[in-house]
Amino acid sequence: MRILVVSQYYPPDMGAPAGRFHDFARQWVAAGHEVTVLTGLPHFPGGEIHADYRHTLFRTERRDGITVKRCWIHTRPGWGGRPLAYATFALTGCLRVLFDWSLRGDVVVATSPPPTVGLPGLLLAWTRRLPAVLDVRDVWPEAIVQSGRLRNPVLIWLFEAIARLLYRSAAAIATVTDGWKARLVEIGVAGEKIEVLPNGVDLAAFDAQSGEELPDAFAALDPEARWITYAGIFNSPQGLDIVLDGFARLREKSPEAYAACQLVLVGEGPVESRLHAQRERLGLDRVALLPRQPRPVVFSLLRRSFAVLVTLRPRKDTSTVPSKLYESLASGRPVLYQAAGEGAETVRRAGGGAVVAPGDPDALAEAMLGYWQDPERADRDGARGRAFVAEVFDRREIAEHFAGLLAALARGVSPA
């Protein structure tokens, strides 16, 4: 089967869609399928085109047996650059679909958000007369409106119109949580058209890649400390300022625990400079901020940590489950999960960590202190979390299930 994937983000971009479809594509290729990805020039989360890709309109490359076709985008650092990137990828993606007839396959998958990615995906399906699957990881525009990051009524109307078109035109819809499926049904999408295909973790790849030594960038860390680690995007929704406040409260509650631990934040993003300033203002000499690292390095760091942080600010929706949760559980270390909703229920079901009320730095400090005081409990919780994702969220099995859905659609079999 020839699978065409349309995703605005793809490695070396960070984030959920890049990781999700890179892993799926590798699994599909290993199973004998042919995969081509239509994507943008790498730029996320920093908002700047990576140096090796500047002054490029279109590029074709091979990564892990996958054909990757890249399209020019216009972007800039900060939230204001994202609408530009969304609009320009929709335009250049459609142009490449119209003029690059090597883009051929048996089925098309487009992943949203942003829903504008669905436009080149839909055009690809229409012009090649192929079934299209829309992969929905967040229901837009309502998710971004609720977060307060989108208030323009014209843009809201435009995103809503695009989303309605995509839901109506897709042969099937995949989503990542039961809550998102329920919400899609509430807004009028036929339930029999929707398949829940959660994020997960490729445990074999995680284990193979997490044995590497940490690079020189980590030489400044205290090797005797118990590392409490966050690895990912430095973005406002993650609430990393609350994490720093929580670590400051740990210092107040137990100077001994504070001195024995080190908070390690690894990544990049729009709030990075604010985090540096907050660390200096609070005098947090046991906080290390390190640059973005390749996934194998992140996996190695997680396994060597004492505990792993997964955080979100308080939010109205309860269906979001950060994709990093599964890799964090796979590390075998306890997860400090500061968020609510389905992700919190996942951690509770797994018994793999401590669930902390979102937005509460005191509660986070108490959870850190609790694990420091009882390292055997930390080991037990970490082992339970690892066993849970191995049983329930192995991405190889999810990729196989996804491929089965795509094969049925390619044969003309309706998901209903």
Secondary structure, 3 states (H helix, E strand, C coil): CEEEEECCCCCCCCCHHHHHHHHHHHHHHHCCCEEEEEEECCCCCCCCCCHHHCCCCEEEEEECCEEEEEECCCCCCCCCHHHHHHHHHHHHHHHHHHHCCCCCCCEEEEEECCHHHHHHHHHHHHHHCCCEEEEECCCCCHHHHHCCCCCCHHHHHHHHHHHHHHHHHCCEEEECCHHHHHHHHHCCCCHHHEEECCCCECHHHHHHHCCCCCCHHHCCCCCCCEEEEEEEECCHHHCHHHHHHHHHHHHHHCHHHHHHEEEEEEEECCCHHHHHHHHHHHCCCCEEEECCCCHHHHHHHHHHCCEEEEECCCCCCCCCCCCHHHHHHHCCCCEEEECCCHHHHHHHHHCCEEEECCCCHHHHHHHHHHHHHCHHHHHHHHHHHHHHHHHHCEHHHHHHHHHHHHHHHHCCCCCC
